[in-house]
């Protein structure tokens, strides 16, 4: 079972929506967090260490993670999803399903 970590800014809309797509998934366990001090769940080194693959919504999240944490050689994938969706927005779900099709 692969551990997938989804990162956005405040862990309110995009990353929790991605995490929800993997609820009860037979092959993957998903977690989500944010980079902001105001994040619902703030990313930490333990989360990074536990993840097999880290997905970030924007390039700025990748840069923040690389500055703040030891990523090692694990995959760090930028999804290029702008912060313009609400939690579980049907359009966001469709985008995530397409970009994560190799995992879902």
N, C-alpha and C positions, 0 to 999 in steps of 0.2 A: 504494500500500500504506500503510495507516494503522498507526502505532505506538501500541500500547495499553500503558499502565503500570498494574499492579495493586499496591495498597499495603495492607498490614496491619501488625501490630505487629512481629512477629519474623521475618516472611518464612519461616515454617516450614510452615504448613498452608493457610491460605485463599488468599493471593496466589499461591503456587506452583501450587496446584490450578487456579486461574483461568488462569495462564500456560500450563499443560499443555494446557488445552482448545484452545489456538490453535497447538499444535505442527503444523507443516506446513500451516497454513491458507493458502489461495491469495490472500487479500486483506488479511490483518492479520498483523503481527508483534507478539508480546506479550513483556513483560518484567515482573518483579516485584521488589519490595523491601519493606523494613520501616522503621518510624519509630523503633524502639527502638535504644539503643546495643548491645543484644544481638542485633540482627537478623542473619540469615545474610548478606544483602546489604542494606546500609543505603542508603536513598534519598539522592540528591544532586541538585544543580541540573542537572547534565548530563543525568541521566535525565528530569527534568521537562522540560527544553528539547527533548529528542528526542521526547517523547511528543506525539501528536496529541490523545489523550484520556487522562485520568487517572481511574482508578476507585479508590475507597477503600472499605474494608469497613465502617467505622463513621464517624460524624460527628466523633468525636475525631481521627481521622486527617486529615480535611479541615482542621480547625482547626490542627493541628500543621503541616501543609504550608503553610497560608497564613501562619503565623507565621515559619516558617524559610526559605521559598523565594519566589522571584518566579514566580507562576503565570501572570500575564498574563490574557488572556481565553480561554484554552483551557478546554474542558469539564472540570469536576471533579465527578465523579458519585459520590454516596454509595450503596452497594449495601445498606446496613443488614443485614449478615450478622454475627451475633455470633460470638465466639471460642469455639465449642463443638464444632468438628469437627476430625478428624485429616486429614492429607494425603490427598487423593483419596477421601475418604469419599463413598460413593455418594449420600447425601442432599445433601451439599455440592455435588457435581457437578450434581445435578438442579436445585438452587436457582440455581446459576450459569448453567446452560443457559437457565432461564426468564428471569432478569434480564438476561442478555446476548443474548437471542434476536435482537436487531437487528444483532448483530455476528458471531455464529457462523454 
